[in-house]
Amino acid sequence: MAFNLISAVNFIIKSDFNEVGICMHSNSSDNSCFILPACKTKKLHTSRRDAFKSINSKPIAEITNKGDVKFFSEYKKKNHSNKIKLRLFNEKLKIGILKSHPNMFSFEIINCNKYNGLVLEGSGIAGNFPINNIVNQTKEHKLIFNELKKLSQKIPIVISSNCVFGRINMNIYDTGRKMQDIGIIGNFSDMITETAFIKLSWLLSNFKKNEIKELFLKDFRGEISKRIEFEKKFI
């Protein structure tokens, strides 16, 4: 919309910000916009003007309809003196996303065999998947676990949560610990699923497979928060 574009231009002119941000409405009126962190932003509503929100992080700044700029925390211009080195995406790579859901079947994992990498969107704080065989009705869970184990030996598998806010902690429950044991990557990450997908794609395009585990949990561009920060007024 015009107001977003005008606000973005005002922000560029009136600040020394030299990173990547997203300029969207801060509320349903045309009185201000937020500059949102590019790797921590998600659309949370289908049609509201302020549909885009920062996840596990605060907005960077606010621009009023008068063109005034206010940073929410002290901003220091980044040093970009080094020569730009482009690391492009390999468009031939196939990265999948598989969402945990009730009544899952092991063939859903088998169908991911042709992917170069896989993002699992699990449930809750641990990014849980149905892998525990407890009673007769959960025999399929053992098959799911076995297929995940086999697949993780072929391709990098990373985990995110179906929860919007918060951080993955795979140490809390037995399910998370089992997933770590078979090589699922992502413990302590707070990346949203979409960011995890793009990051895994980029890593596989530019680095060796044996480097993915360490690099996926390294913060490159603010995609992983050292400390989760959000305020109710921003949600």
URMOQUI-V265598 format. One record per residue. N is the residue number from 1. RES is the residue in one small letter. PSI is psi in whole degrees, 0 to 359 (NA if undefined). Layout:
BEGIN
n = [N N]
res = [RES RES]
psi = [PSI PSI]
END
This chain:
BEGIN
n = [1 2 3 4 5 6 7 8 9 10 11 12 13 14 15 16 17 18 19 20 21 22 23 24 25 26 27 28 29 30 31 32 33 34 35 36 37 38 39 40 41 42 43 44 45 46 47 48 49 50 51 52 53 54 55 56 57 58 59 60 61 62 63 64 65 66 67 68 69 70 71 72 73 74 75 76 77 78 79 80 81 82 83 84 85 86 87 88 89 90 91 92 93 94 95 96 97 98 99 100 101 102 103 104 105 106 107 108 109 110 111 112 113 114 115 116 117 118 119 120 121 122 123 124 125 126 127 128 129 130 131 132 133 134 135 136 137 138 139 140 141 142 143 144 145 146 147 148 149 150 151 152 153 154 155 156 157 158 159 160 161 162 163 164 165 166 167 168 169 170 171 172 173 174 175 176 177 178 179 180 181 182 183 184 185 186 187 188 189 190 191 192 193 194 195 196 197 198 199 200 201 202 203 204 205 206 207 208 209 210 211 212 213 214 215 216 217 218 219 220 221 222 223 224 225 226 227 228 229 230 231 232 233 234 235]
res = [m a f n l i s a v n f i i k s d f n e v g i c m h s n s s d n s c f i l p a c k t k k l h t s r r d a f k s i n s k p i a e i t n k g d v k f f s e y k k k n h s n k i k l r l f n e k l k i g i l k s h p n m f s f e i i n c n k y n g l v l e g s g i a g n f p i n n i v n q t k e h k l i f n e l k k l s q k i p i v i s s n c v f g r i n m n i y d t g r k m q d i g i i g n f s d m i t e t a f i k l s w l l s n f k k n e i k e l f l k d f r g e i s k r i e f e k k f i]
psi = [161 320 322 317 315 317 319 317 315 320 317 317 321 9 167 22 128 40 196 127 168 125 111 164 141 340 189 357 171 47 343 159 154 147 116 145 128 322 357 28 139 144 121 0 147 330 348 149 324 41 332 129 150 135 126 24 155 157 156 316 170 139 123 169 353 356 7 140 131 119 142 344 163 129 129 125 132 147 109 43 337 150 136 129 112 132 99 165 142 107 349 347 146 114 131 161 127 122 132 138 162 150 45 158 152 333 340 326 316 323 348 6 334 359 155 342 158 135 122 128 98 186 141 198 331 0 43 146 155 85 357 121 105 313 179 327 353 24 328 333 323 320 321 314 314 321 322 320 315 317 323 343 346 318 157 131 124 159 142 177 149 350 142 314 155 181 146 135 100 5 346 312 157 323 313 321 322 320 323 319 329 6 11 132 143 5 131 9 147 23 140 162 317 321 319 321 310 319 316 320 315 318 315 334 338 351 165 153 324 354 347 317 313 317 331 327 9 135 119 313 38 15 340 126 132 322 128 125 123 153 151 325 342 353 NA]
END
